[in-house]
């Protein structure tokens, strides 16, 4: 009798252990290191999904390009090799409208962008994307507004004309730099430190979180809060995988994604404020552009929108004007 009880007890323990090990593993890849907004969102998505599903799903996060370059893990998510990834406007190669997530001078502040991403603007940008790409964008969150980091102070319009600035080799960025009168130097970010040392460039632009993570203030101590482009990333999930989930499970994924993004939006200003403190603590300065410079860049930004609105552009987006009008409608009244 005692042996029977022991075997039953052992069986219960084994069943419990087996159940605990039966969680479905969800692999999600990203490019940013630990501690940055993108990676934090991936981890928090995993926490929320595990909680909502009662442990049915276990999210394994692979940050810092552990699963290869951005283009590689996006391709693997499309193929179903992994279930999810985090990325930004790289998806514009599949559908140009995705590039409009980072339209220059489109948003006044985080609150403005958050309303747009929670509303129709998000829907318009995504229109037709899942069918073309095999991916579903399940949220959108900010990495931060891009700001100038330079060797010398930038305050006036004259200060930026001819300024040699590193820009990502993406039409959206090179076109905006041209409209501003900046001498945009397209290069991979890895080449920036050497280019600064050699005097090839005078600076660049990044969100505060990246400026601090990469210690750009050491070579370029003058930070100007131009806030000209809001970098928005998102979590993407393989369409076939998602649509194969039970309806309740799909709700868990969407709710977990929303909760993770909401936390990122909630903390965006705090992340910037903390970064500013660190920059100043290391001898850097943070200053606002003159009103004239801000207005000048605003006008340059609007001119750059022709990249999406011009039917002759390679990046033409048929519903671009509708997207722009929608984003404008979310401005604070």
Secondary structure, 3 states (H helix, E strand, C coil): CHHHHHHHHHHHHHHHHHHHCCCEEEEEECCCCCCCHHHHHHHHHHHHHHHHCCCCEEEEEECCCCCCCHHHHHHHHHHCCCCEEEECHHHHHCCHHHHHHHCCCCCCCHHHHHHHHCCHHHHHHHCCHHHHHCEEECCCEEEEEEEEEECCCCCCHHHHCCCEEEECCCHHHHHHHHHHCCEEEECCHHHHHHHHHCCCCCEEEEEHHHHHHCCHHHCCCEEECCCCCEEEEEEEEEHHHHHCCCHHHHHHHHHHHHHHHHHHHHHHHHHHHHHHHHHHHCCCEEECCCHHHHHHHHHHHHHHCHHHHCCCCCCCCCCHHHHHHHHHHCCCC
